Amino acid sequence: MNKIILVCIIISFPLHAQSDEQFNRPLRQKEELLPERFLNYRAPAEPVLFAIPGREQALTQDYIAQYLNPRWSQWLVEIIQRAEPYLAFIRQEIENRNLPPELLYLPVIESEYRVNAKSRSGAVGLWQFMQNSIEPFDMQVTEWIDERMDFWKSTRGALDKLQENYAYFSDWALTLASYNAGMGSIQKILSQNELADYWLLSERKEFTTETIHFVPKLLAVSYILSQPRRFNLDFLWPRSTEWVLLPVDRQVDLSLVAAVAGIPADTLSEANYELKYRVSPPDTTYHIKVRAVHAQAVRAALEQKDSSLIKYYFYTIKSGDTLLALALQYGVSVDTIYANNPGIRERALKIGSRLLIPAYKDIDPYQGKMVKMGTMDTGSHLVKKGETLWSLARIYNTSPEALAAMNDMRLNDILREGKVIKTPEKE
């Protein structure tokens, strides 16, 4: 009878290393410097391969230790759960191009895998594209769409950009640094230094603090998330999600398409965040992304030419409008208006901006708040410093639009001190 002998080797090591010497020791596949609580792991079925050097660097190891802290490891778990719809597609694109597998985790650092992420500098999407950098990558920003939030197009654009930068630098650390800081910025730094070495230039503080930490963060995150069982991370790797592109040759509302197809509405919205109103653009054939398991039902819904798949009113905000007045007019709740217009604020309604309001009933177009006009063109006003059409409209019990019209002005024209303008007769 064969006997199976189990040998258990226990190694103890503190969570935070105390010296640079400890941090400079390389993290190897079979002899890691790991906290004791991470030793009871099941090894991955296949060896984990890494293509970008730098895990042995002190700052990378520092981040590995930090991300293994319970608070940070839970943060990583939440990100991977959020990334579920996009991971399989991105992984396949990376493999098809024979790029480093670590790039799968670049959106963790860039956007926390939030497809609608927006930075303070104006970068948008999983891969954080600025609007002035998207033209070469088949992405558009229009009144209806912002394709920086299209996970399909933005992923291909980001990988194109990374490939182009690598073709120039022939070094992945510098390529990633250029993705963070811009190609021109890194080229300038290299032109002023003899060595083209990301790690040495980081030690010399040639890069910004953000760029110095950018590559170590990515390497640390990819090292941990590529082998979650080793570190007892509490999540199951998401199932692969296969996507299909379906053409839409008329304007449709995704929520109505989902309802007719009998699928959850969020399975369409999660894949098509680039549609600003969750409505496909008019006068064009657009391709929406659909989970493969739902493709047949959605295709059948789109082919029902006799069914209306768009029921929204667009309303342009006028002076004096309130969300309550609009809700009463259109027969919806204020909460419904909020839900369909992310970012709208009652106290900051902008004249001229557009609202998307579900058409639950047929109504005549709303004309806006009726403002008492007084006797037109019978008064005049000498403009004082700081006065505007809005401040004068309150004084004369009228609207800014009316004042602009009677003085042949545009609504946003600036009133100059000393100018005499026509007004209604003051009561």
MOMO-V918527 format. One record per residue. N is the residue number from 0. PHI is phi in whole degrees, -180 to 180 (NA if undefined). PSI is psi in whole degrees, 0 to 359 (999 if undefined). NEAR is the number of other C-alpha atoms within 12 Angstrom. Layout:
[[N:PHI:PSI:NEAR] [N:PHI:PSI:NEAR]]
This chain:
[[0:NA:128:3] [1:-75:142:4] [2:-112:142:5] [3:-107:124:6] [4:-109:123:6] [5:-100:130:6] [6:-115:126:6] [7:-112:122:9] [8:-109:125:10] [9:-113:128:15] [10:-120:137:16] [11:-113:134:16] [12:-152:138:19] [13:-70:156:18] [14:-63:316:24] [15:-111:121:22] [16:-68:151:23] [17:-104:354:14] [18:-143:160:13] [19:-64:326:16] [20:-61:318:13] [21:-65:318:24] [22:-67:332:26] [23:-81:352:20] [24:-71:136:22] [25:-69:148:23] [26:-90:110:28] [27:-101:163:18] [28:-63:328:20] [29:-116:359:14] [30:-142:66:15] [31:-79:152:26] [32:-93:91:29] [33:-124:151:35] [34:-61:153:26] [35:-58:323:21] [36:-69:351:21] [37:-102:12:30] [38:-87:337:23] [39:-86:82:19] [40:-130:159:20] [41:-98:123:15] [42:-64:147:19] [43:-61:154:18] [44:-63:326:11] [45:-126:152:10] [46:-60:141:13] [47:-88:125:22] [48:-103:139:17] [49:-124:140:26] [50:-110:341:19] [51:-104:116:27] [52:-66:157:27] [53:132:358:35] [54:-66:337:36] [55:-81:352:29] [56:-68:148:32] [57:-58:316:30] [58:-69:325:31] [59:-64:314:33] [60:-65:326:40] [61:-61:317:33] [62:-71:326:32] [63:-60:313:38] [64:-61:319:37] [65:-65:314:27] [66:-72:345:31] [67:-86:353:34] [68:-61:140:25] [69:-52:320:20] [70:-65:317:14] [71:-75:325:20] [72:-66:326:28] [73:-66:324:22] [74:-60:318:25] [75:-66:320:36] [76:-60:314:33] [77:-62:323:24] [78:-66:315:32] [79:-65:322:36] [80:-63:321:25] [81:-68:329:25] [82:-80:354:34] [83:-45:314:28] [84:-64:337:35] [85:-109:344:41] [86:-61:312:35] [87:-63:317:25] [88:-62:313:29] [89:-66:317:38] [90:-60:317:32] [91:-65:319:25] [92:-61:319:27] [93:-65:316:27] [94:-66:320:17] [95:-61:329:14] [96:-94:0:17] [97:57:44:15] [98:-97:164:24] [99:-59:135:32] [100:-63:339:31] [101:-61:337:38] [102:-65:341:41] [103:-59:334:38] [104:-101:4:35] [105:-61:320:41] [106:-65:341:42] [107:-61:316:36] [108:-77:321:34] [109:-73:314:34] [110:-140:4:26] [111:57:30:31] [112:56:36:36] [113:-97:113:34] [114:-67:338:40] [115:-107:21:35] [116:-63:141:29] [117:-134:128:24] [118:-91:167:18] [119:-65:335:9] [120:-85:354:11] [121:102:4:16] [122:-75:144:25] [123:-135:146:35] [124:94:179:38] [125:-54:319:43] [126:-103:3:45] [127:56:64:39] [128:-88:138:42] [129:-81:152:31] [130:-64:329:24] [131:-80:4:16] [132:-117:8:25] [133:-96:345:29] [134:-55:319:18] [135:-72:353:18] [136:-116:28:26] [137:56:42:21] [138:-124:147:29] [139:-129:154:26] [140:-128:116:24] [141:-132:186:17] [142:-60:332:17] [143:-104:332:24] [144:-135:153:24] [145:-135:96:34] [146:-77:3:41] [147:-67:340:43] [148:-98:9:40] [149:-86:107:40] [150:-62:331:44] [151:-70:303:41] [152:-69:319:38] [153:-68:325:41] [154:-64:312:39] [155:-64:322:30] [156:-64:317:33] [157:-65:318:40] [158:-69:325:36] [159:-59:314:24] [160:-63:316:29] [161:-63:319:35] [162:-64:318:26] [163:-62:316:23] [164:-67:322:27] [165:-68:325:23] [166:-60:332:14] [167:-84:312:18] [168:-88:333:24] [169:54:32:18] [170:-154:124:25] [171:-73:328:34] [172:-65:316:39] [173:-68:325:40] [174:-62:315:37] [175:-67:322:41] [176:-61:320:42] [177:-70:330:35] [178:-65:324:38] [179:-79:315:36] [180:-103:346:24] [181:103:141:24] [182:-58:314:24] [183:-61:320:17] [184:-63:316:21] [185:-70:321:33] [186:-59:319:23] [187:-63:316:17] [188:-63:318:27] [189:-66:325:24] [190:-67:339:13] [191:-98:1:14] [192:-132:149:17] [193:-76:325:12] [194:-99:132:16] [195:-98:67:25] [196:-127:114:26] [197:-56:316:38] [198:-70:318:31] [199:-67:319:20] [200:-66:327:25] [201:-66:317:30] [202:-61:325:18] [203:-81:0:16] [204:62:35:16] [205:-76:332:27] [206:-92:168:32] [207:-69:162:22] [208:-58:319:18] [209:-61:317:21] [210:-71:326:31] [211:-61:323:31] [212:-91:347:31] [213:-64:308:35] [214:-68:314:42] [215:-57:322:39] [216:-61:313:37] [217:-62:315:43] [218:-65:322:42] [219:-67:314:41] [220:-64:316:42] [221:-66:325:37] [222:-64:318:41] [223:-77:311:38] [224:-74:339:39] [225:-77:351:32] [226:-144:65:29] [227:-63:325:29] [228:-65:327:24] [229:-60:325:30] [230:-106:16:34] [231:54:38:27] [232:-72:135:32] [233:-86:69:21] [234:-159:154:24] [235:-95:135:17] [236:-60:129:24] [237:-57:148:18] [238:-66:152:16] [239:-68:134:20] [240:-110:122:25] [241:-99:134:24] [242:-114:151:29] [243:-128:140:23] [244:-93:125:24] [245:-118:129:27] [246:-73:143:22] [247:-125:114:31] [248:-101:14:20] [249:-148:164:26] [250:-76:127:30] [251:-134:152:38] [252:-98:125:38] [253:-60:325:42] [254:-67:324:31] [255:-73:323:31] [256:-60:314:40] [257:-62:320:30] [258:-65:316:24] [259:-68:324:26] [260:-78:345:28] [261:74:36:22] [262:-125:160:24] [263:-62:136:21] [264:-62:326:24] [265:-69:342:21] [266:-72:339:31] [267:-90:317:37] [268:-66:323:33] [269:-63:334:31] [270:-97:348:37] [271:-131:45:44] [272:-63:341:35] [273:-66:340:39] [274:-78:109:35] [275:-60:324:30] [276:-107:11:35] [277:58:28:37] [278:-127:134:37] [279:-68:152:38] [280:-64:150:29] [281:-80:161:20] [282:57:36:12] [283:-161:158:14] [284:-91:120:16] [285:-117:151:24] [286:-108:119:29] [287:-97:152:43] [288:-98:131:37] [289:-133:139:37] [290:-60:139:33] [291:-57:325:22] [292:-68:341:18] [293:-106:358:28] [294:-60:317:27] [295:-64:317:19] [296:-67:319:23] [297:-69:320:37] [298:-61:319:29] [299:-64:321:19] [300:-64:318:29] [301:-69:332:32] [302:-81:354:22] [303:-80:84:18] [304:-66:339:16] [305:-86:356:8] [306:-103:138:19] [307:-84:125:21] [308:-113:19:31] [309:-140:122:31] [310:-144:77:23] [311:-138:149:29] [312:-104:142:30] [313:-104:129:24] [314:-126:131:28] [315:-94:123:22] [316:-66:134:28] [317:-116:170:29] [318:-59:134:29] [319:89:354:30] [320:-68:147:30] [321:-131:156:26] [322:-66:326:34] [323:-64:316:21] [324:-62:319:23] [325:-66:320:36] [326:-62:316:28] [327:-65:319:21] [328:-65:317:29] [329:-93:358:31] [330:71:34:23] [331:-126:173:25] [332:-90:158:21] [333:-61:322:24] [334:-61:325:20] [335:-66:320:24] [336:-64:317:35] [337:-59:315:23] [338:-64:328:19] [339:-94:359:27] [340:-137:72:25] [341:-54:135:18] [342:92:351:15] [343:-70:142:23] [344:-130:132:18] [345:-57:319:21] [346:-84:359:12] [347:-134:41:15] [348:-69:128:22] [349:-99:123:21] [350:-59:130:23] [351:97:344:17] [352:-79:160:19] [353:-108:142:23] [354:-112:146:34] [355:-105:118:33] [356:-124:123:37] [357:-58:137:36] [358:-94:83:29] [359:-79:346:18] [360:-150:157:17] [361:-83:125:14] [362:-137:164:16] [363:-75:149:12] [364:-54:134:16] [365:-73:131:23] [366:-94:356:19] [367:91:175:26] [368:-64:131:21] [369:-79:116:17] [370:-105:132:21] [371:-64:127:19] [372:-95:340:26] [373:71:191:21] [374:-84:118:19] [375:-76:147:23] [376:62:18:21] [377:-106:355:17] [378:-122:173:20] [379:-147:163:21] [380:-146:134:28] [381:-90:116:18] [382:-68:131:21] [383:-102:165:18] [384:-58:131:13] [385:88:353:14] [386:-77:148:23] [387:-132:170:28] [388:-59:326:36] [389:-70:317:27] [390:-68:323:20] [391:-72:328:29] [392:-61:323:30] [393:-68:322:23] [394:-65:320:22] [395:-101:14:30] [396:53:49:26] [397:-140:199:32] [398:-118:154:34] [399:-59:324:34] [400:-61:319:32] [401:-66:317:33] [402:-63:318:40] [403:-62:317:27] [404:-64:316:22] [405:-73:345:25] [406:-111:14:25] [407:52:47:13] [408:-118:164:18] [409:-92:155:16] [410:-60:328:24] [411:-98:7:17] [412:-63:145:18] [413:-90:134:18] [414:-82:128:28] [415:-93:138:17] [416:-58:133:15] [417:95:350:13] [418:-77:140:17] [419:-100:125:15] [420:-121:156:28] [421:-78:144:28] [422:-142:164:35] [423:-65:160:31] [424:-67:130:21] [425:-76:132:22] [426:-72:999:15]]
